[in-house]
Amino acid sequence: QVQLVESGGGLVQPGGSLKLSCTASGIRFVVYDMGWYRQAPGNQRELVAIITSGGSTNYGDSVKGRFAISRDNANNTVDLQMNNLKPEDTAVYYCTGDSPLATRQYWGQGTQVTVSS
């Protein structure tokens, strides 16, 4: 059974930082491309960041320079360090895993991030 479990969400003031973590089980993590997406109320789901099995990264335009994605293949985890958070970063953040050749995609249950004073 595949599971992606996110943690680390919460309430933070503008300009603050949060670190999200996702722990994967049931997959051969080292060969998966991992990512983070987010969805705010009334908005479409959007890409936040991805990290390939080889360690290459890509970011959504709105988070470039503020967020950093990393992975730990030994512990099957992918993290998202979020700095200089803005109210528009408020959303449910989802962890994703894509199998080789993108034949399968798995999603976590999501974790809420709220940026507000």
C-alpha positions as a printed Julia matrix, in Angstrom:
117×3 Matrix{Float64}:
   0.0    0.0     0.0
   1.41   3.35   -1.06
   1.3    6.16    1.46
   2.54   9.73    1.29
   2.15  11.44    4.64
   2.72  15.18    4.95
   3.54  17.05    8.13
   4.68  20.49    9.23
   1.8   22.7     8.15
   0.33  25.38   10.36
  -0.19  29.07   10.93
   2.68  31.49   10.34
   2.99  35.25   10.09
   3.95  36.96    6.83
   7.69  36.88    6.37
   8.0   33.74    8.45
   9.2   30.26    7.59
   7.81  26.73    7.65
   9.22  23.36    6.69
   6.96  20.7     5.27
   7.96  17.06    5.26
   6.57  14.08    3.39
   7.35  10.49    4.25
   6.7    7.87    1.59
   6.09   4.18    2.02
   5.14   1.38   -0.32
   7.2    2.71   -3.23
  10.78   2.41   -4.38
  11.41   5.98   -3.35
  14.84   6.39   -4.93
  13.45   6.08   -8.48
  10.48   8.36   -7.98
  10.25  12.02   -8.91
   8.77  13.79   -5.89
   6.92  17.05   -5.72
   4.77  19.5    -3.86
   1.58  21.06   -5.19
  -0.82  23.42   -3.52
  -4.43  24.46   -3.83
  -6.04  27.53   -2.36
  -9.83  27.91   -2.06
 -11.32  28.8    -5.43
  -8.04  28.22   -7.24
  -6.7   25.43   -9.36
  -4.06  23.14   -8.0
  -0.61  24.46   -8.92
   2.93  23.18   -8.96
   5.12  24.39   -6.11
   8.29  22.37   -6.62
   9.54  19.08   -7.94
  12.74  17.11   -7.44
  13.62  14.31   -9.79
  15.12  10.98   -8.85
  18.43  12.41  -10.01
  18.12  15.47   -7.78
  17.18  18.11  -10.37
  14.71  20.69   -9.13
  12.08  22.91  -10.65
   9.9   25.55   -9.0
   6.71  27.41   -9.69
   7.34  31.04  -10.61
   5.59  32.36   -7.53
   7.92  30.57   -5.11
  11.29  30.79   -6.86
  13.94  32.15   -4.55
  11.81  31.59   -1.44
  11.17  27.84   -1.33
  13.6   24.94   -1.51
  12.81  21.27   -2.09
  15.11  18.49   -0.97
  15.0   14.73   -0.62
  16.55  12.1     1.63
  16.57   8.77   -0.15
  17.83   6.95    2.92
  14.72   7.94    4.89
  12.18   8.16    2.02
  11.43  11.79    2.76
  11.02  14.94    0.72
  11.02  18.32    2.39
   9.88  21.77    1.37
  11.56  24.67    3.14
   9.39  27.77    2.78
  10.87  31.17    3.61
   9.56  34.71    3.41
   6.01  33.41    3.36
   3.24  35.6     1.99
  -0.52  35.53    2.56
  -0.94  34.28   -1.01
   1.0   31.15   -0.06
  -1.99  30.11    2.04
  -3.2   26.77    0.67
  -3.39  23.06    1.23
  -0.03  21.59    0.26
   0.15  18.11   -1.23
   3.08  15.77   -1.61
   3.25  13.79   -4.84
   5.26  10.9    -6.18
   5.65  10.03   -9.87
   6.89   6.6   -10.9
   9.46   6.21  -13.69
   8.0    7.25  -17.05
   5.16   8.85  -15.06
   3.03   5.74  -15.35
   1.66   6.27  -11.85
   1.19   9.29   -9.63
   0.43   9.22   -5.94
  -0.82  12.02   -3.7
  -0.74  12.63    0.01
  -3.74  13.81    1.98
  -2.5   17.39    2.19
  -1.46  19.73    4.96
  -2.82  23.22    5.55
  -0.51  26.22    5.49
  -1.97  29.54    6.56
  -0.01  32.77    6.33
  -1.71  35.5     8.29
  -0.99  38.16   10.87
